[in-house]
Amino acid sequence: MVDIIMYLDYRDGIHKPFLMPKAERSITLKEAAEISGYAPDYIGQLIRKGKLEGKQIYHSVAWVTTEEAVRAYLTKNREQERDATRGSSRKGVVWGFFKSLCISLRMEEGFFRFLKNILRVVAFLLALILLTLFYIFSVSLEKKLQKRAIERARHQEQNIQQSELPTAL
């Protein structure tokens, strides 16, 4: 048996009939959250981004998905986590560490992006501080070198003037 449900396709904004087999029972975001361990809002966000299969039912404006889709997403996500933590490059290891930390703390993907951007800002500020210190060091070194050159020039002038003085006999 097939049920016909009207839903609003989020990407197109067009009302379309949706055929859902009885065997493939749809579940609410709350039920999907219990299965996955994620928050219901995050499940809805995954559906809207197209990362998790699901639909928005028109008459009640509620998002639904299937248990199979949630389990498939979790399996795929775990594989991606493993691949990210196996990165051989230093950047891959660092990002993989932060991503696995966020996932273990059940943080949402948006928060992970936020942490990633914070890390970029910290790296930029560190580079800026190092460049500023390098500039200050080079300016002070240049001033010291100029001062030494001026002192040497004065010393040479004094030596020349002393050698030109007539010796009194």
Summary of the structure (lengths in Angstrom):
residues: 169
radius of gyration: 34.3
end to end distance: 131.7
largest distance: 131.7
contacts: 403
relative contact order: 0.07
helix: 64%
strand: 15%
